[in-house]
Amino acid sequence: MNKFDDRTYFFNRELSWLAFNERVLAEAERRENPLFERLKFLSITASNLDEFFMVRVAGLKDQVKIGYAQPDNKTQMKPAEQLARIARQAHVQVKRMYEVYRDVLVPALSREGIRFRTPARLTRRQRAVVTDYFHRHVFPVLTPLAVDASHPFPLLANKGLNIAALLKVDASAQVSAAVDPLEAEDDLLYAVVPVPSVLPRCVEVPTAGGLTYVLLEEVIRAHLEALFPGHEVLESACFRITRNGDISVDEEHAEDLLEEIEKELKKRQRGDEVRLEVSHRMGRGLLAFLKDRLELSKDDIYWISGPIDLTYLSRFDALPGFDHLRFPPQLPQPPRDLIGEMEIFDAIKHKDILVFHPYESFEPVVHLVRQAADDPDVLAIKQTLYRVGRDSPVVEALARAAENGKQVTVLFELKARFDEENNIVWAKKLEEAGCHVIYGLVGLKTHSKITLVVRREGAELRRYVHLSTGNYNQATARLYTDIGLFTANEAFGYDASEFFNHLTGYGMTPSWRQIVTAPHGLKSAFLQFIRNEIEKTTPEHPGRIIAKMNSLTDKDIIMALYEASLAGVQIDLLVRGICCLRPGLPGVSENIRVSSIVGRFLEHSRIFYFRNGGEERFYLSSADWMTRNMINRVEILFPVLQHNLQERLRHILEIQLADNVNRYRLRSDGVYEMVVEEGKTLSSQQYFYEEAHQCAQERTAEGPRPLIPVTVV
């Protein structure tokens, strides 16, 4: 047994995720952030929590339901125990979310002239406008649903907002309907009204100055009598159900994977209930009515002191006329290694090129595929796609390439969670255009980010390769920090060809020349890199590891890092989200420091540095140090070989480790504390943007017009 295999040496994955969401929530509290950005952070916090319940909590509930009591392999917590701990922490987090909303952000909005009102707090004229809006635009869309012996409780949409109503037959209506009023006197009725998501959540009403809004659910609640003529509305309150949102496909026996996933997506709206959010105004009768029809425990019920579902707050970012309430615009700059280059294939042929998004433009990636689609000398394009966005110029270019007669192969991952529907649409379009579309490997998600272009140059064929830490998605490329590498290095070209042939055909895992892949080889490679540091470390020249990733959960890698720490290797980890490693434990991890950067952009890039006895190694990857990345996904780890690009990666890591504006430090007790230092402040994200902007200005002045524009199309 490994001496580091001790439950006290690890943090629980789910509780660590909740701690990450707390850091996102803290951004909504920070006065330094513009108000609309704070609203957006609160919206992201709520959206994150929705997904957490739909996937992680739902999975644990499934385990409890089938009697699975196996503890997790790090903290030895059983599923039921994890659910109890999650509930305690999540209830506290939700309470804090609404304190931030109610006590901080709403007053701040009011000071800017943006107010929220209930119908009761409107003027007579405003109420008349709201009533007119209800009858003209809302009433025709509503569907009141009675719940009684002949009307079973409806199957309500996942995350849909609803109004529960307690009704009583009006006495005068009973007489006119020849109903005995004494017989029906205590006959209470229940109904549900789904709030239509097709209508704007915020209803603007005329006001003398500024903006005044009434939430759609409040408009409906104020006019419920119109939906139930002859009945008195005794009580009404909002609620929302979160359902199991994971999909399960038997890939081995599925004749058509695309068709099977389409079927499963329809089931997502009908999954088991995992959470019930209810308005704090809801009385015991309505709550009992809901509890009686939903299989949920007390821990699963969340009392909401404010509007249910705060994700609507992100829409304020598009409100015109409030630029001072947003981050100043930061346009992606031309990549430094492409400024002055006139032709993308020539540029890549002469040197490897690194592009750092979102500080540098994503346009070169789009440009490469577009150029390849129209270049008569390009024979083939092969690409993996995971999350591509709604309007994808990359997919459009691939379709055009196939129509132009080129061999186009696309490995499209249909199982990218919550992007399945969008991916299905694009996959069908590519097939119709004549592309060879492969839907990944059975039992694995293809998470790799790679493009191969095969081009005829004279009597030779040259292969151009793009590898990245992030998706081929022009929208997220403006919001996520990622790094891409362009290369015409023959060893990379060979590996790229072998990679696609391996995925589309049969055969053993190839012998790679430069890359390393999961599920075969990646984990063992990382473990070997860590062992190398242990073997080569000396008191005079200690080993050194710097690793930047989204999450760290793999037990074997954590224990290897503990062993390296004990051997004197100095380790800095930049882990944005989940971290199951406990730093700073005497005799275990006292040489390990863990930081987390949460800021304007989502830190998504994966960078790995190993001193390797002086022969330094720099790697980029699509994979985190998570078990799922190592065994359940197709991932790529690729080295950065060019010296100037290695120095650039070193610079990126050093600046991030010096960040004292957006960086948190993880303590051994699991608490994250903001790094605050005396003297000059350094925000790594702002630094990288200013650096990219300055570099673009200097290099553009030196040479001809750059290959790409400053702004992203």
Beta strands, then each sheet from edge to edge (+ up, - down):
strand 1: 114-116
strand 2: 145-147
strand 3: 161-169
strand 4: 188-194
strand 5: 202-205
strand 6: 211-215
strand 7: 231-243
strand 8: 273-279
strand 9: 301-304
strand 10: 353-357
strand 11: 378-385
strand 12: 407-412
strand 13: 436-438
strand 14: 445-446
strand 15: 450-457
strand 16: 460-468
strand 17: 480-487
strand 18: 516-518
strand 19: 544-549
strand 20: 570-575
strand 21: 592-597
strand 22: 602-603
strand 23: 607-610
strand 24: 617-621
strand 25: 633-639
strand 26: 663-666
strand 27: 672-674
sheet 1: 1+ 6+ 5-
sheet 2: 2+ 4- 3+ 7- 8+ 9+
sheet 3: 10+ 17- 16+ 15- 11+ 12+ 13+
sheet 4: 10+ 17- 22-
sheet 5: 14+ 25+ 18-
sheet 6: 14+ 25+ 24- 23+ 19- 20- 21- 26+ 27-
end
